[in-house]
């Protein structure tokens, strides 16, 4: 089992409920295919560095999950097929990436 991190940008024309429904759809897909979602974070509506599909903002969301490598390809295909997703990036986390992400979460929890 490898650990992966996917960040995706949803179209800004969605309501908060529709964005939450979209995230729920992908979390359910991962769970149904044997992956375990370890962490998720909603970054909210952010300005894009450059326009995508004539839109200058988008809803960012991060999912960190543990899964076998075979699930990543079909998961990305699902992201491509969904018209609510403008862009996405999936990366495999190495031990340094995992330690950095955990440290960042611990620091944020201590400040709160």
C-alpha positions in Angstrom: 0.0 0.0 0.0 1.3 3.4 -1.0 0.2 6.8 0.2 -1.0 9.3 -2.4 -2.1 12.9 -2.3 -4.6 14.3 -4.8 -5.3 18.0 -5.1 -8.2 18.9 -7.5 -9.8 22.2 -8.6 -13.6 22.3 -9.0 -15.4 24.8 -11.1 -16.4 28.0 -9.2 -20.0 27.9 -10.4 -20.8 25.1 -7.9 -22.6 25.8 -4.7 -21.0 24.7 -1.4 -23.4 21.7 -1.3 -22.5 20.7 -4.9 -18.8 21.0 -4.1 -19.3 18.8 -1.0 -21.2 16.3 -3.0 -18.4 16.1 -5.6 -15.8 15.5 -2.9 -18.1 12.8 -1.4 -18.4 11.1 -4.7 -14.6 10.7 -5.0 -14.2 9.7 -1.4 -16.8 7.0 -1.9 -15.0 5.9 -5.1 -11.8 5.4 -3.2 -13.5 3.6 -0.3 -15.4 1.3 -2.7 -12.1 0.3 -4.4 -10.2 -0.5 -1.2 -8.4 2.8 -0.5 -8.4 4.4 2.9 -8.8 8.2 3.0 -6.4 9.4 5.7 -6.8 13.1 5.5 -8.8 15.7 3.6 -8.7 19.4 3.5 -11.0 22.0 1.9 -8.9 25.0 0.8 -12.0 26.9 -0.4 -12.4 29.2 -3.3 -9.0 30.5 -4.6 -7.8 32.7 -7.5 -6.1 30.7 -10.2 -2.7 31.7 -11.5 -4.1 31.6 -15.1 -7.6 31.2 -16.5 -8.8 27.6 -16.9 -11.9 27.1 -19.1 -12.4 30.9 -19.0 -12.6 30.9 -15.2 -10.3 32.8 -12.9 -11.2 31.0 -9.6 -11.9 27.5 -8.4 -12.6 25.4 -5.3 -9.5 23.6 -4.2 -9.6 20.3 -2.3 -6.9 17.9 -1.0 -7.4 14.2 -0.4 -4.6 12.1 1.2 -5.2 8.3 0.9 -3.6 4.9 1.1 -4.1 2.5 -1.7 -2.5 0.1 -4.1 -1.0 1.5 -7.2 -3.6 -0.1 -9.5 -6.4 2.3 -8.2 -4.6 5.5 -9.2 -5.2 5.2 -13.0 -9.0 4.5 -12.8 -9.4 7.2 -10.1 -7.8 9.8 -12.3 -10.0 8.6 -15.2 -13.0 9.3 -12.9 -11.6 12.8 -12.2 -11.2 13.5 -16.0 -14.7 12.4 -16.8 -16.4 14.7 -14.2 -17.1 18.0 -15.8 -17.0 19.7 -12.4 -13.2 19.1 -12.1 -11.1 21.6 -13.9 -7.6 20.3 -12.9 -6.1 17.7 -10.6 -2.7 16.4 -9.6 -2.0 13.0 -7.9 1.4 12.4 -6.3 2.8 9.4 -4.5 4.1 10.5 -1.1 7.6 9.3 0.0 8.6 9.2 3.7 9.8 12.9 3.6 6.6 14.1 2.1 4.6 12.2 4.7 6.7 13.6 7.5 6.4 17.1 6.2 2.6 16.8 5.8 2.2 15.4 9.3 4.4 18.1 10.8 2.4 20.8 9.1 -0.9 19.3 10.4 0.6 19.1 14.0 1.7 22.7 13.8 -1.7 23.9 12.6 -3.4 21.9 15.4 -1.1 23.4 18.0 -1.9 26.9 16.9 -5.6 26.4 17.0 
